[in-house]
Amino acid sequence: RLVCAELINILNKVCQENGIDASSLYSVEDVPYSMMEKYETLRDIKEWVLRLYGQLLSRLEFVRFHPSLSKATQMAVTFIQKNYHQDISLTDVAAHAGVSPSYLSRLFKEECGVGFAEYMNRTRIKHAKWYIEQGEYKLSEVVSRVGFNNYNYFFKVFKKMEGVTPLEYEKTCGHTG
């Protein structure tokens, strides 16, 4: 528990140093220090901490490479990074950012260089790869954990972005379904 508390302290410090709202990394029900009490097994705590740090790394990567993003795009990216595992739409993200879907779509394309749907898919595939690399979940579980509603669509997007199927990627990680 002391190690976990220290990891949370480090995460909060890195967020503060990089202008990232640490609360944006936590789920609504997460209260960082009490979460350690909520989880019963070391595996649960490990998954939670790794998820937090994965989100932090995604945010750091984006903040460092795109410091000139508009406020609406920053809010959209933050919302996507926090909610990629849910069924969210451009309309949901635009509402969160306080702009119209068409405006956000244009802004996103201009500032991020890719459209909203592609950004969502890239985010989800990046997290899917991480889950596959960990080897703790079946592919069918990974699909739903990263927000894809359709197993076949996930395979198609993964293959297009990575050049291999999720099954082939899983094998390169030394895991088998």
Backbone bond lengths (Angstrom), bond angles and torsions (degrees), N, CA, C in turn:
res aa  C-N    CA-C-N  psi(-1)  N-CA   C-N-CA  omega(-1)  CA-C   N-CA-C  phi
1 R - - - 1.448 - - 1.530 111.19 -
2 L 1.337 116.09 -36.41 1.467 119.48 177.21 1.528 110.97 -63.98
3 V 1.321 116.58 -41.18 1.465 121.03 178.39 1.527 109.51 -62.96
4 C 1.319 116.72 -43.96 1.457 121.47 179.93 1.529 110.12 -62.61
5 A 1.324 117.40 -43.44 1.472 121.39 177.98 1.523 110.36 -60.97
6 E 1.312 117.03 -40.79 1.467 120.43 179.00 1.531 110.99 -66.75
7 L 1.328 117.02 -38.46 1.470 120.50 176.93 1.533 110.94 -62.84
8 I 1.322 116.65 -38.57 1.461 120.43 177.16 1.533 109.79 -66.50
9 N 1.343 116.95 -41.53 1.471 120.80 177.13 1.528 110.90 -59.30
10 I 1.320 116.40 -44.23 1.472 120.81 179.43 1.521 110.11 -62.71
11 L 1.326 116.41 -45.97 1.460 121.36 179.45 1.528 109.99 -57.99
12 N 1.335 117.36 -46.82 1.458 121.19 -179.50 1.531 111.44 -63.20
13 K 1.317 116.77 -39.36 1.469 121.18 -179.95 1.534 110.40 -65.65
14 V 1.334 117.55 -44.71 1.460 121.64 179.12 1.528 110.01 -62.53
15 C 1.326 116.81 -40.26 1.464 120.60 177.06 1.525 109.99 -60.60
16 Q 1.310 116.02 -47.82 1.465 120.65 -178.84 1.531 110.99 -60.84
17 E 1.312 117.71 -43.30 1.460 121.91 -178.34 1.523 112.59 -66.98
18 N 1.340 117.06 -23.65 1.460 120.63 -176.22 1.526 113.56 -111.03
19 G 1.314 116.12 11.50 1.462 120.09 177.10 1.515 114.26 67.67
20 I 1.321 116.75 30.32 1.465 121.54 179.64 1.529 108.08 -103.60
21 D 1.313 116.37 133.35 1.455 121.31 176.76 1.528 107.79 -73.23
22 A 1.320 116.98 107.06 1.467 121.22 -176.43 1.520 111.83 -58.11
23 S 1.330 117.33 -33.59 1.466 119.68 -178.71 1.530 111.34 -64.26
24 S 1.336 117.12 -20.95 1.462 119.49 178.91 1.532 111.79 -71.00
25 L 1.320 117.57 -14.43 1.465 120.80 179.16 1.522 112.22 -85.86
26 Y 1.316 115.78 -20.67 1.455 120.46 -176.28 1.520 111.07 -94.91
27 S 1.326 116.38 148.34 1.459 121.06 173.85 1.519 107.48 -68.48
28 V 1.310 115.46 165.93 1.459 120.48 179.93 1.526 110.87 -56.61
29 E 1.333 116.14 -40.03 1.471 119.79 -176.16 1.534 113.00 -83.25
30 D 1.327 117.54 -7.21 1.465 120.65 -179.08 1.528 111.71 -77.82
31 V 1.301 116.32 124.28 1.460 122.09 165.46 1.519 102.38 -117.84
32 P 1.351 117.46 106.15 1.460 122.22 -165.10 1.529 117.09 -40.39
33 Y 1.306 118.12 -56.57 1.457 118.33 -174.05 1.526 113.09 -74.83
34 S 1.331 117.55 -26.60 1.459 118.57 178.16 1.531 111.64 -82.13
35 M 1.343 116.83 -14.78 1.464 119.50 177.69 1.522 111.04 -63.27
36 M 1.327 116.08 -30.73 1.472 119.30 179.57 1.533 110.08 -60.95
37 E 1.332 116.27 -33.17 1.459 120.81 179.44 1.529 111.34 -76.60
38 K 1.333 115.98 -31.10 1.466 121.44 -176.55 1.524 111.48 -66.43
39 Y 1.339 116.77 -41.92 1.451 120.21 -175.48 1.523 110.37 -79.77
40 E 1.316 114.37 136.47 1.456 119.92 -174.14 1.522 113.08 -92.85
41 T 1.327 117.03 -28.96 1.463 118.71 -176.48 1.525 110.79 -117.15
42 L 1.301 114.79 157.99 1.455 120.78 177.55 1.528 110.22 -61.73
43 R 1.324 116.34 -35.42 1.465 120.40 179.10 1.530 110.90 -61.99
44 D 1.342 116.76 -41.22 1.465 120.58 178.72 1.523 111.06 -63.91
45 I 1.316 116.44 -43.90 1.468 121.11 178.70 1.525 109.62 -63.79
46 K 1.325 116.27 -43.63 1.465 120.49 179.75 1.518 110.59 -59.75
47 E 1.335 116.99 -45.88 1.465 120.53 -179.19 1.520 110.59 -62.44
48 W 1.325 116.98 -42.43 1.459 121.19 -179.80 1.538 110.82 -63.21
49 V 1.317 117.04 -47.69 1.474 120.98 -179.32 1.534 110.24 -64.48
50 L 1.325 117.75 -43.05 1.465 120.38 178.92 1.524 111.12 -64.32
51 R 1.324 117.75 -37.15 1.460 121.13 177.32 1.530 109.85 -63.90
52 L 1.332 116.29 -44.75 1.471 120.14 178.21 1.520 111.60 -59.53
53 Y 1.319 116.55 -47.35 1.464 120.37 -178.88 1.527 111.54 -68.72
54 G 1.322 117.34 -32.84 1.457 120.22 174.92 1.524 110.97 -63.41
55 Q 1.327 115.96 -42.80 1.459 120.08 177.60 1.526 110.43 -65.90
56 L 1.320 116.64 -40.39 1.465 120.14 178.08 1.522 110.59 -60.75
57 L 1.313 117.34 -45.51 1.465 120.38 -180.00 1.529 111.13 -62.41
58 S 1.316 117.36 -40.30 1.467 120.58 177.39 1.522 110.18 -61.50
59 R 1.315 116.28 -44.88 1.469 119.95 -179.61 1.524 111.06 -66.50
60 L 1.334 117.33 -42.04 1.468 120.91 178.73 1.519 110.85 -61.20
61 E 1.317 115.43 -44.81 1.457 121.04 179.38 1.522 110.03 -57.69
62 F 1.312 116.08 -44.27 1.456 119.61 -177.74 1.521 111.32 -71.95
63 V 1.331 117.29 -44.04 1.466 121.18 -179.61 1.522 110.66 -61.72
64 R 1.296 116.64 -42.15 1.466 120.18 -177.02 1.524 112.30 -71.36
65 F 1.324 117.70 -35.11 1.449 120.40 -176.88 1.529 113.13 -90.47
66 H 1.313 116.94 -16.14 1.461 120.31 -175.76 1.531 111.24 -136.14
67 P 1.332 117.44 60.51 1.466 118.97 -176.57 1.532 113.74 -70.66
68 S 1.321 118.41 -15.00 1.463 120.80 -175.24 1.527 113.56 -98.35
69 L 1.314 118.05 17.06 1.467 120.28 -179.64 1.523 110.99 -65.64
70 S 1.319 115.03 145.60 1.462 119.86 174.62 1.524 109.15 -65.88
71 K 1.321 114.94 161.80 1.467 120.52 179.81 1.534 110.63 -59.67
72 A 1.330 116.94 -41.02 1.473 120.32 -179.67 1.525 111.29 -62.66
73 T 1.330 117.12 -42.17 1.461 120.43 179.81 1.523 110.45 -69.12
74 Q 1.324 117.22 -39.93 1.469 120.10 176.86 1.524 110.44 -60.01
75 M 1.332 116.14 -44.15 1.465 119.89 178.83 1.527 110.78 -63.96
76 A 1.320 116.62 -39.15 1.461 120.85 179.34 1.524 110.77 -64.56
77 V 1.328 116.41 -46.79 1.464 121.18 -179.92 1.530 110.68 -61.57
78 T 1.313 116.28 -43.66 1.465 120.44 178.41 1.519 110.35 -60.39
79 F 1.317 116.67 -45.08 1.465 121.54 -179.98 1.531 110.81 -62.57
80 I 1.325 116.68 -43.44 1.463 120.98 179.26 1.525 110.46 -63.87
81 Q 1.321 117.65 -46.53 1.465 120.96 -178.92 1.529 111.33 -60.92
82 K 1.315 116.10 -33.64 1.458 120.52 -178.70 1.527 112.74 -82.02
83 N 1.331 117.35 -28.74 1.461 121.04 -171.22 1.528 115.06 -121.74
84 Y 1.331 118.10 14.11 1.478 121.22 -175.68 1.522 112.39 -54.98
85 H 1.328 117.20 -27.68 1.461 121.95 -175.84 1.536 112.60 -79.19
86 Q 1.326 116.28 -5.86 1.457 120.63 179.62 1.522 109.89 -103.58
87 D 1.317 115.45 169.25 1.459 121.21 178.42 1.526 108.11 -83.94
88 I 1.333 116.77 87.42 1.469 120.48 -179.06 1.527 109.49 -113.40
89 S 1.316 114.89 149.75 1.456 120.96 -177.21 1.528 109.62 -118.23
90 L 1.312 115.53 171.12 1.461 121.34 174.38 1.526 109.68 -56.91
91 T 1.315 117.19 -39.69 1.465 121.65 179.50 1.528 110.84 -61.59
92 D 1.334 117.18 -42.98 1.468 121.19 178.46 1.522 110.89 -61.65
93 V 1.318 115.66 -45.96 1.463 120.68 -176.98 1.528 110.13 -67.64
94 A 1.332 116.72 -42.07 1.468 120.86 178.81 1.523 110.63 -61.94
95 A 1.321 116.91 -42.09 1.470 120.62 178.45 1.528 109.88 -60.68
96 H 1.323 116.20 -42.22 1.471 120.14 178.42 1.529 111.14 -62.91
97 A 1.322 116.08 -38.84 1.471 120.85 -178.23 1.532 112.38 -82.47
98 G 1.338 117.03 -9.27 1.454 120.83 177.39 1.519 114.78 77.00
99 V 1.331 115.85 28.84 1.470 120.42 178.96 1.530 108.57 -133.64
100 S 1.327 116.23 169.94 1.456 119.43 178.69 1.532 109.83 -76.84
101 P 1.321 117.32 153.87 1.471 120.15 178.30 1.531 112.86 -58.06
102 S 1.336 117.55 -41.32 1.463 119.17 -178.30 1.531 111.20 -66.97
103 Y 1.330 117.05 -38.59 1.458 120.53 178.51 1.533 109.85 -66.07
104 L 1.328 116.48 -45.40 1.462 119.51 -179.99 1.522 110.45 -62.70
105 S 1.313 117.13 -39.87 1.461 120.95 179.61 1.528 110.72 -59.06
106 R 1.334 116.41 -47.35 1.471 121.17 178.75 1.527 110.87 -63.92
107 L 1.329 115.80 -47.57 1.462 121.64 -178.53 1.527 111.09 -60.95
108 F 1.315 115.49 -43.45 1.462 121.49 -179.21 1.523 110.41 -60.70
109 K 1.319 115.57 -46.67 1.471 120.72 -179.83 1.531 110.50 -61.85
110 E 1.330 116.86 -43.73 1.459 121.27 179.86 1.526 112.28 -65.18
111 E 1.325 116.81 -46.15 1.460 120.95 -172.09 1.527 114.08 -86.43
112 C 1.312 117.10 -30.97 1.466 120.04 -176.49 1.524 112.72 -102.88
113 G 1.313 116.22 -13.97 1.458 119.69 178.03 1.517 114.73 80.75
114 V 1.316 116.96 -2.34 1.467 121.61 176.07 1.523 107.82 -139.58
115 G 1.304 115.28 158.06 1.453 119.73 177.67 1.522 111.94 -73.09
116 F 1.324 114.56 167.19 1.459 121.19 -178.61 1.535 112.09 -56.48
117 A 1.339 116.63 -49.83 1.473 120.41 -176.84 1.527 110.76 -61.23
118 E 1.328 117.35 -41.80 1.457 119.32 179.61 1.526 111.21 -66.69
119 Y 1.322 116.11 -39.65 1.468 118.99 177.66 1.525 110.53 -61.86
120 M 1.341 116.51 -43.81 1.471 120.62 177.61 1.526 109.99 -59.19
121 N 1.333 116.48 -47.47 1.463 120.02 -179.15 1.522 111.48 -63.11
122 R 1.330 117.77 -42.74 1.471 120.64 178.29 1.519 110.90 -60.41
123 T 1.318 116.17 -43.41 1.469 120.77 179.35 1.523 110.22 -61.89
124 R 1.313 116.12 -46.52 1.462 120.56 -178.30 1.531 111.59 -66.50
125 I 1.321 117.40 -40.05 1.467 120.44 179.62 1.525 110.26 -67.54
126 K 1.317 117.47 -39.07 1.472 120.64 177.52 1.535 110.29 -58.95
127 H 1.329 116.02 -44.26 1.465 119.67 178.57 1.529 111.09 -70.27
128 A 1.322 117.42 -35.70 1.468 121.07 177.41 1.523 110.14 -61.49
129 K 1.326 116.16 -43.29 1.472 119.87 178.78 1.524 110.06 -59.72
130 W 1.312 116.85 -41.76 1.464 120.66 179.52 1.526 110.20 -61.30
131 Y 1.342 116.87 -46.75 1.471 120.63 178.92 1.528 110.73 -61.98
132 I 1.319 117.27 -41.55 1.469 120.72 179.05 1.524 109.67 -63.65
133 E 1.321 117.34 -42.74 1.462 121.54 179.62 1.525 111.40 -61.67
134 Q 1.331 117.83 -34.16 1.464 121.62 179.69 1.526 111.35 -69.46
135 G 1.341 116.46 -29.99 1.457 121.49 175.99 1.514 115.38 71.02
136 E 1.314 118.00 17.79 1.463 120.57 -176.34 1.526 113.50 -95.39
137 Y 1.337 117.29 -11.73 1.457 120.47 -176.28 1.515 110.80 -128.43
138 K 1.340 114.94 150.67 1.453 120.28 172.57 1.523 107.25 -71.07
139 L 1.331 116.45 156.92 1.462 119.94 179.42 1.529 112.04 -57.34
140 S 1.313 116.85 -38.40 1.470 119.47 179.87 1.535 110.92 -61.71
141 E 1.321 117.09 -33.07 1.465 120.93 176.97 1.528 110.69 -74.33
142 V 1.325 116.97 -38.45 1.464 121.42 178.84 1.524 109.77 -60.50
143 V 1.322 116.32 -43.52 1.468 121.66 -178.55 1.525 110.19 -53.40
144 S 1.310 117.07 -50.00 1.469 119.55 -178.29 1.525 111.81 -74.49
145 R 1.315 118.60 -31.79 1.468 121.37 179.40 1.522 112.71 -64.60
146 V 1.318 117.27 -26.70 1.461 120.07 -178.15 1.528 112.91 -103.45
147 G 1.332 117.21 9.19 1.454 120.12 170.69 1.514 117.52 93.67
148 F 1.325 117.75 6.55 1.466 118.65 175.44 1.522 108.16 -84.86
149 N 1.319 116.50 135.51 1.460 121.21 179.61 1.511 112.51 -91.99
150 N 1.334 116.14 -15.06 1.453 120.59 -172.96 1.531 109.39 -129.44
151 Y 1.313 115.70 120.76 1.464 122.64 -178.09 1.533 111.49 -59.40
152 N 1.334 116.85 -45.10 1.468 120.59 -178.57 1.526 111.88 -65.88
153 Y 1.335 116.35 -40.29 1.465 119.97 178.28 1.530 110.26 -63.68
154 F 1.335 116.51 -40.77 1.467 121.06 176.47 1.533 110.42 -56.85
155 F 1.339 116.55 -46.90 1.468 120.85 -179.93 1.520 110.48 -60.33
156 K 1.333 116.48 -44.24 1.461 121.60 -178.84 1.534 110.88 -62.21
157 V 1.326 117.06 -47.29 1.473 121.59 -179.47 1.527 110.36 -65.45
158 F 1.326 116.90 -43.89 1.463 121.32 -179.39 1.527 110.22 -59.78
159 K 1.323 116.12 -48.22 1.472 121.25 -179.22 1.529 110.94 -61.37
160 K 1.333 116.51 -42.89 1.465 120.90 -179.98 1.532 111.01 -63.10
161 M 1.328 116.95 -42.05 1.467 120.37 -175.76 1.523 113.63 -81.65
162 E 1.311 116.69 -34.50 1.460 120.58 -173.25 1.527 114.14 -105.46
163 G 1.332 117.46 -14.78 1.454 120.59 179.46 1.516 114.37 81.50
164 V 1.325 116.20 -1.53 1.466 122.24 176.72 1.528 107.45 -138.78
165 T 1.320 116.32 159.79 1.463 119.31 176.11 1.533 108.59 -76.80
166 P 1.325 117.03 162.06 1.469 119.13 175.72 1.532 112.16 -58.49
167 L 1.333 116.68 -34.72 1.472 119.80 178.41 1.529 111.21 -64.78
168 E 1.334 115.70 -43.06 1.472 119.63 177.85 1.524 110.48 -64.69
169 Y 1.317 116.35 -40.50 1.472 120.52 178.95 1.534 109.93 -63.62
170 E 1.308 115.51 -41.41 1.463 121.12 179.45 1.533 110.42 -59.46
171 K 1.321 116.09 -41.49 1.470 120.39 179.05 1.524 111.86 -65.03
172 T 1.355 116.73 -36.55 1.481 118.86 179.28 1.517 110.68 -67.95
173 C 1.333 116.72 -20.44 1.470 120.99 178.68 1.535 111.29 -88.85
174 G 1.337 115.69 -1.07 1.463 119.80 179.39 1.511 114.01 83.70
175 H 1.324 116.79 16.17 1.469 120.75 179.98 1.520 108.48 -114.12
176 T 1.321 113.66 154.39 1.467 118.39 173.52 1.503 108.41 -131.01
177 G 1.357 115.47 119.20 1.452 127.13 178.22 1.456 116.12 6.55
